[in-house]
Amino acid sequence: MAILLPLLSGCFTPSFERPKVPIARSYKWAPPAKPVHAPPGPSWKVAEPKEHLLGRGDWWKMYRDPELDRLEAAVLTANPTLAEAFGRMIQARAEVLGVKAMFYPTLDFTPWLKSVSNAAQGQWPVPPFPRQLDPWAAVGDTNYEFSLWRQLPQLRAAKEEAKAVQAAFEAIRLSLTSEVAQNYYLVRQIDLELSILDHIIGVFETDLHLTQERTRLGLGQQLDIQRARSQLEQVKGEREGLRWSRAKVENGLAALTGESASAFHLQPRPLAGEPPAVPAGVPSELLERRPDVARAERLMAAANEQIGVARAAFYPSFYLAGFGGFQSLFFNTLLTLHNAYWAAGPLLDVPIFEGGRLIAGLSAAKASYWVTVQEYRKEVLAAFQEVEDYLSGIRILAEQQRRFADAVVASGRQVDMTMDRYRRGLANYFEIVQANKEWLTSQRDDAQTLGKRFVLTALLVKGLGGGWEESSLRTPSSQVPKLGVSAAPAGRAPSPSSAQPVGIPSVQP
């Protein structure tokens, strides 16, 4: 009988199957995979959520930037949004334990003192008994609901909902770490543009002095001086605008890392090098670690269990109830055996007429499940769209930057040739202004494209659920740092005492 009851509860809940979503065999914009000389493997497999692998590896270390490592450690320890999500996760796990308590009987003990009137009992007061009786009582009662066909689906639904909350925590963690990397490399991109403008300002100042000297010698005119000065002030104005943009991004980083914007500062360091390369043949299985997809699936599974709960409401519930205790007019004789009383017996609750409430509840549960199915399909399709967008951006921007690099070289030679012609009196200063504008534009385009490539790499990591390196696919010993621990000051890596790694506790319902 004990074996048949869980089977009976499973009859009420429909078998859970992931809905079919059109998925291609490979990403359209992924680098082509290298041929592997090995026996052919299976062409497909059923997707399984792997968000538990997310966050166990420090994916941002693939950039090999100690300053970024420090900022990422700070966001994991001091960000209030992440701490709030962590609290929700612990709350959801506690709620699972609360649902599990339904499988155990309840036992209560209630001592009380009540007043009973003899007249209320149909008796007249007889001496030496007063009109009002104040008996002492010590009462205990117990209750046990025996309806596993309803309780088991409720427990399974609570577990799935708790897993969905944990997936939401992982999604916030991934989003925050990715946002830190994006803002960090945006700051470095602005630093690169500022260094370009600083160099250009020096060149323009030299050109202005040269134009003034030529005009003094009668080889130039005042119009050329005004053009040179206008060009110089224009670039200085652009530099001030970039400084403001950098300040805003830097303040955003301060908020992400849980620090005051007034005390947070990153030392200028122009962006250099290349972003981590995307390996050939990025597997689509990496999407299984996306926490938003896993959350949608867990909510879908929980909604499926709620159908079983709604169906079980049509069937009877069995209760075992009992109470007992002692009652006496005098406290000193309260616990004597002849003052004891008790009652116990089974109860059966059979729904006969509910006015359509149970049917409405079942219909609502089925509709809710259908909604979660569509949300799951939407999440999966959006996930593939994001990854394709980022992969295409990375490949196209890499080619775009090669073009901009060639434009920088060509425009630099144009400036040199135009300046040489100007010194020999074969060109006017207007040609120099035009050549300098093209040179400056090509350099800034090149710098902005490099920054976009770094940012797109961080976005691709988020789209794939936490990176593509082998270290991000396994569970290392270092886990998530303790929330609420202060991050290391700017310019220093967190010490072992300030951010001890610790695993997130898991509740096994």
C-alpha positions in Angstrom: 0.0 0.0 0.0 2.8 2.4 0.9 4.3 1.8 -2.6 1.0 2.3 -4.4 0.2 5.6 -2.9 3.2 7.5 -4.5 2.2 5.8 -7.8 -1.3 7.0 -7.3 -0.2 10.5 -6.7 1.8 10.4 -9.9 -1.3 9.4 -11.9 -2.8 12.9 -11.1 0.2 14.7 -12.5 0.8 14.7 -16.3 4.2 13.3 -17.4 6.5 16.3 -17.8 8.2 16.7 -21.2 10.2 19.7 -22.5 8.4 21.3 -25.4 10.0 21.1 -28.8 11.8 24.2 -29.9 13.4 24.6 -33.4 17.1 24.4 -32.7 19.8 24.3 -35.4 22.7 21.9 -35.3 25.3 24.7 -35.0 25.5 28.5 -34.7 25.4 30.4 -38.0 28.1 32.8 -37.0 30.3 30.5 -34.9 33.9 30.0 -36.2 34.0 26.7 -38.2 35.0 23.7 -36.2 38.2 22.0 -37.0 37.8 18.4 -38.4 38.4 15.7 -35.8 39.5 12.3 -36.9 37.4 10.2 -34.5 34.4 7.8 -34.7 31.2 9.8 -35.2 29.2 10.5 -32.1 25.5 11.0 -31.6 24.1 13.9 -33.7 21.8 15.2 -30.9 20.9 14.7 -27.3 18.2 15.9 -24.9 19.1 19.2 -23.4 19.5 19.2 -19.6 19.8 22.4 -17.5 23.3 22.9 -16.3 23.1 26.2 -14.5 24.7 24.6 -11.5 28.0 24.8 -13.5 27.5 28.6 -13.8 29.4 30.8 -11.5 31.6 28.0 -10.2 34.4 29.2 -12.5 35.6 32.8 -12.7 35.0 33.2 -16.4 36.3 36.8 -16.4 39.8 35.5 -15.7 40.1 34.7 -19.4 40.8 38.4 -19.9 43.9 38.1 -17.6 43.3 41.5 -16.1 44.0 41.8 -12.3 42.0 45.0 -12.1 39.0 43.4 -13.6 39.4 40.4 -11.2 39.3 42.8 -8.3 36.1 44.5 -9.5 34.4 41.1 -10.1 35.4 40.0 -6.6 33.8 43.2 -5.2 30.5 42.7 -7.0 30.2 39.2 -5.7 30.7 40.3 -2.1 29.2 43.8 -1.9 26.5 44.2 -4.5 23.1 44.7 -2.8 21.0 43.3 -5.7 22.9 40.0 -5.5 22.6 39.9 -1.8 18.8 40.5 -2.1 18.6 37.6 -4.6 20.6 35.4 -2.3 18.0 36.1 0.5 15.2 35.1 -1.8 16.9 31.9 -2.6 17.3 31.0 1.0 13.7 31.9 1.6 12.5 29.6 -1.2 14.5 26.7 0.3 13.0 27.3 3.7 9.5 27.3 2.1 10.3 23.8 0.7 11.0 22.6 4.2 7.7 24.1 5.3 5.9 22.1 2.6 7.7 19.0 3.6 6.4 19.4 7.2 2.9 18.5 5.8 4.0 14.8 5.9 4.4 14.8 9.6 1.6 15.0 12.3 1.2 18.1 14.4 1.2 18.0 18.2 0.0 20.9 20.4 -0.2 21.4 24.1 -2.5 24.1 25.6 -2.9 24.7 29.3 -5.9 27.0 30.1 -8.2 28.2 32.8 -11.9 28.8 31.9 -15.0 29.8 33.7 -18.2 27.7 33.4 -21.5 28.8 34.8 -23.7 26.1 36.6 -26.8 27.9 35.3 -25.4 27.6 31.7 -25.3 23.8 32.3 -28.9 23.7 33.6 -27.9 23.6 37.2 -28.6 25.9 40.1 -25.7 26.8 42.4 -25.5 24.4 45.4 -23.3 25.2 48.3 -20.4 24.8 48.7 -20.1 25.2 44.9 -20.2 28.7 43.6 -22.3 29.9 40.6 -19.1 30.2 38.5 -16.7 27.3 38.2 -13.1 27.9 37.2 -11.7 24.5 36.3 -8.0 24.0 35.4 -7.2 22.1 32.2 -4.1 20.7 30.4 -5.0 19.7 26.9 -3.0 18.2 24.0 -4.2 17.5 20.5 -2.7 16.0 17.4 -3.7 15.9 13.7 -2.4 14.1 10.7 -3.6 14.5 7.1 -3.1 11.3 5.1 -3.4 12.4 1.4 -0.1 11.7 -0.3 -1.8 12.1 -3.7 -2.1 15.8 -2.9 1.0 16.3 -0.7 3.5 14.7 -3.1 2.7 17.0 -6.1 2.7 20.0 -3.7 6.2 19.1 -2.5 7.5 18.5 -6.0 6.1 21.8 -7.1 7.7 23.6 -4.2 11.1 22.0 -5.0 10.8 23.1 -8.7 9.9 26.6 -7.6 12.9 26.8 -5.3 15.2 25.6 -8.1 13.7 28.4 -10.3 14.5 31.0 -7.6 18.1 29.6 -7.4 18.3 29.9 -11.2 17.1 33.5 -10.9 19.9 34.1 -8.4 22.4 32.7 -10.8 21.0 34.8 -13.6 21.5 38.0 -11.6 25.0 36.9 -10.7 25.9 36.3 -14.3 24.3 39.5 -15.4 26.2 41.6 -12.8 29.6 40.0 -13.5 29.0 40.6 -17.3 27.9 44.2 -16.7 31.0 44.9 -14.7 33.2 43.6 -17.5 31.3 45.6 -20.1 31.6 48.8 -18.1 35.2 48.2 -17.3 36.2 47.8 -20.9 34.1 50.8 -21.8 36.2 52.8 -19.4 39.3 51.4 -20.9 38.0 52.3 -24.4 37.4 55.9 -23.3 40.9 56.0 -21.9 42.2 54.9 -25.3 40.2 57.6 -27.0 41.4 60.2 -24.5 45.0 59.2 -25.1 44.3 59.6 -28.9 42.8 63.1 -28.3 45.7 64.1 -26.1 48.1 63.1 -28.8 46.1 64.9 -31.4 45.9 68.0 -29.2 49.7 68.1 -29.0 49.9 67.8 -32.8 47.3 70.5 -33.3 49.1 72.8 -30.9 52.3 72.3 -32.9 50.4 73.1 -36.1 49.0 76.3 -34.6 52.5 77.4 -33.6 53.7 76.6 -37.1 50.9 78.5 -38.7 51.4 81.5 -36.4 55.1 81.5 -37.3 54.4 81.2 -41.0 52.0 84.1 -40.8 54.5 86.2 -38.9 57.0 85.6 -41.8 54.4 86.5 -44.4 53.9 83.0 -45.7 50.4 82.5 -44.2 47.3 84.4 -43.3 45.1 85.1 -40.3 42.4 82.8 -41.7 44.8 79.8 -41.3 45.5 80.8 -37.7 41.7 80.9 -36.9 41.2 77.5 -38.6 44.1 76.0 -36.6 42.7 77.5 -33.4 39.2 76.3 -34.2 40.4 72.8 -34.9 42.3 72.7 -31.6 39.4 74.0 -29.5 37.0 71.6 -31.2 39.1 68.6 -30.2 39.6 69.9 -26.6 35.8 70.2 -26.3 35.4 66.6 -27.5 37.9 65.6 -24.9 35.8 67.2 -22.1 32.7 65.3 -23.3 34.7 62.1 -23.1 35.8 62.8 -19.6 32.1 63.2 -18.6 31.2 59.9 -20.2 34.1 58.2 -18.4 32.9 59.7 -15.1 29.4 58.3 -15.6 30.6 54.8 -16.4 33.0 54.9 -13.5 30.2 55.9 -11.2 28.2 53.0 -12.5 31.0 50.6 -11.7 31.1 52.0 -8.2 27.4 51.2 -7.7 27.9 47.7 -9.1 30.7 47.0 -6.7 28.9 48.4 -3.7 31.1 51.4 -3.2 30.4 55.1 -2.9 30.9 56.9 -6.3 32.6 59.7 -4.4 35.4 57.4 -3.2 35.7 55.1 -6.3 38.3 55.8 -9.0 40.0 53.8 -11.7 43.4 54.9 -12.8 43.5 55.8 -16.5 44.8 52.9 -18.7 44.1 52.8 -22.4 42.7 49.7 -23.8 45.2 47.5 -25.6 45.5 44.0 -27.0 42.9 41.6 -28.3 39.8 40.2 -26.6 39.8 36.4 -25.9 39.2 34.5 -29.1 36.0 32.5 -29.5 37.0 28.9 -30.1 36.0 27.1 -33.3 32.7 25.2 -33.1 31.2 26.7 -29.9 28.9 23.9 -28.8 25.2 24.7 -28.5 25.2 22.6 -25.2 26.7 25.7 -23.5 23.2 27.2 -23.6 22.0 24.5 -21.2 23.8 26.5 -18.4 21.8 29.6 -19.1 20.0 30.3 -15.8 17.1 32.1 -17.5 16.4 29.0 -19.6 16.8 26.7 -16.6 14.4 29.0 -14.6 11.8 28.9 -17.3 12.0 25.1 -17.3 11.7 24.7 -13.6 8.7 27.0 -13.5 7.2 24.9 -16.3 7.8 21.8 -14.2 6.3 23.4 -11.1 3.2 24.4 -13.1 2.9 20.8 -14.3 2.9 19.6 -10.7 0.2 22.1 -9.8 -2.1 20.3 -12.3 -1.6 17.2 -10.2 -2.5 19.2 -7.1 -5.7 20.5 -8.7 -6.7 17.0 -9.8 -6.1 15.5 -6.3 -8.5 18.1 -4.8 -11.3 16.0 -6.4 -10.5 13.0 -4.2 -11.1 12.5 -0.5 -8.7 13.4 2.3 -8.1 11.3 5.3 -7.4 12.7 8.7 -6.3 11.1 12.0 -7.2 13.4 14.9 -7.1 13.1 18.6 -7.0 15.1 21.8 -6.7 14.4 25.5 -5.7 16.0 28.8 -6.7 16.6 32.4 -9.4 18.8 33.8 -10.0 19.6 37.5 -11.5 22.3 39.7 -8.4 22.3 41.8 -4.9 22.7 40.5 -3.3 20.3 43.0 -5.5 17.4 41.7 -5.2 18.4 38.0 -2.8 15.6 36.9 -4.6 12.7 38.7 -5.7 9.8 36.6 -9.4 10.1 37.3 -9.4 13.7 35.9 -8.0 12.5 32.5 -10.1 12.4 29.3 -9.4 11.8 25.6 -10.9 11.3 22.2 -9.5 9.9 18.9 -10.7 8.7 15.6 -10.4 9.0 11.8 -12.0 11.7 9.7 -12.9 11.6 6.0 -13.3 14.8 4.0 -15.1 14.0 0.7 -15.8 16.9 -1.7 -19.4 16.5 -3.0 -20.5 19.9 -4.2 -18.1 22.8 -4.6 -20.0 25.0 -7.0 -17.5 24.5 -9.8 -14.5 25.7 -7.7 -12.5 22.5 -8.2 -13.1 22.5 -12.0 -12.1 26.1 -12.2 -8.9 25.4 -10.2 -8.0 22.6 -12.6 -8.6 24.8 -15.6 -6.5 27.6 -14.2 -3.7 25.1 -13.5 -3.7 23.8 -17.0 -3.8 27.4 -18.4 -0.9 28.4 -16.1 1.1 25.4 -17.4 0.5 26.5 -21.0 1.7 30.0 -20.2 5.0 28.6 -18.8 5.4 26.4 -21.9 5.3 29.5 -24.1 7.6 31.4 -21.8 10.1 28.5 -22.0 10.0 28.5 -25.8 10.4 32.3 -25.8 13.5 32.1 -23.5 15.1 29.4 -25.7 14.6 31.2 -28.9 15.7 34.5 -27.4 18.9 32.8 -26.1 19.8 31.5 -29.6 19.1 34.9 -31.0 21.4 36.6 -28.5 24.2 34.2 -29.1 23.9 34.6 -32.9 23.8 38.4 -32.5 27.0 38.4 -30.4 28.8 35.9 -32.6 28.0 37.8 -35.7 29.1 41.1 -34.1 32.4 39.6 -32.9 33.3 38.3 -36.4 32.1 41.3 -38.3 33.7 43.8 -35.9 37.0 42.0 -36.2 36.9 42.5 -39.9 35.7 46.1 -39.5 38.6 46.9 -37.2 41.1 45.6 -39.7 39.6 48.1 -42.2 39.8 50.9 -39.7 43.4 50.0 -38.9 44.3 50.4 -42.6 42.3 53.7 -42.6 44.4 54.9 -39.7 47.6 54.2 -41.5 46.4 55.7 -44.8 45.0 58.9 -43.1 48.2 59.3 -41.1 50.2 59.2 -44.3 47.7 61.7 -45.8 48.4 64.1 -42.9 52.1 63.8 -43.4 51.9 64.4 -47.1 49.5 67.3 -46.7 51.7 69.0 -44.1 54.7 68.6 -46.3 52.9 70.3 -49.2 51.8 73.0 -46.8 55.3 73.7 -45.6 56.4 74.0 -49.3 53.5 76.4 -50.0 51.7 73.9 -52.3 48.6 73.5 -50.1 46.5 75.7 -47.9 45.6 75.0 -44.3 42.1 73.9 -45.2 43.5 70.8 -46.6 45.4 70.1 -43.4 42.2 70.6 -41.4 40.4 68.0 -43.6 43.3 65.5 -43.4 43.4 65.9 -39.6 39.7 65.3 -39.2 39.9 62.1 -41.3 43.0 61.0 -39.2 41.2 61.7 -35.9 38.0 60.0 -37.0 39.7 56.9 -38.2 41.7 56.6 -34.9 38.6 57.0 -32.8 36.6 54.5 -35.0 39.4 52.0 -34.5 39.4 52.5 -30.7 35.6 52.3 -30.4 35.5 49.1 -32.5 38.2 47.5 -30.2 36.1 48.5 -27.2 32.9 47.0 -28.8 34.8 43.7 -29.4 35.7 43.5 -25.7 32.2 44.3 -24.6 30.7 41.8 -27.1 32.9 39.1 -25.7 31.5 39.8 -22.2 28.0 39.7 -23.7 28.7 36.4 -25.5 29.8 34.9 -22.1 26.5 36.0 -20.7 24.6 34.6 -23.7 26.4 31.2 -23.4 25.7 31.0 -19.6 29.2 31.7 -18.3 32.0 31.2 -20.8 33.4 28.5 -23.1 36.7 27.6 -21.5 37.1 24.2 -19.9 37.4 25.8 -16.4 33.9 27.3 -16.7 32.4 23.9 -17.4 33.5 22.2 -14.2 33.1 22.9 -10.6 36.4 24.2 -9.0 37.1 24.4 -5.3 36.6 28.2 -5.2 32.9 29.1 -4.9 31.0 32.3 -4.6 32.5 34.7 -2.0 30.5 35.5 1.1 27.9 38.1 0.6 28.2 41.2 2.7 32.0 41.0 3.0 33.7 44.2 2.1 35.7 44.2 -1.1 39.3 45.2 -1.2 40.2 48.9 -1.6 40.8 50.2 -5.1 44.1 49.1 -6.5 44.5 46.0 -4.3 43.3 42.5 -4.8 41.1 41.0 -2.1 43.0 39.3 0.7 42.0 35.8 1.9 40.6 37.4 5.0 38.4 39.9 3.2 36.7 37.6 0.7 36.9 33.9 1.7 35.2 31.8 -1.0 32.4 29.7 0.2 29.8 27.5 -1.5 26.2 28.4 -1.5 24.5 26.1 1.0 22.0 23.7 -0.6 18.9 22.4 1.1 18.0 18.9 0.3 14.2 18.7 0.7 
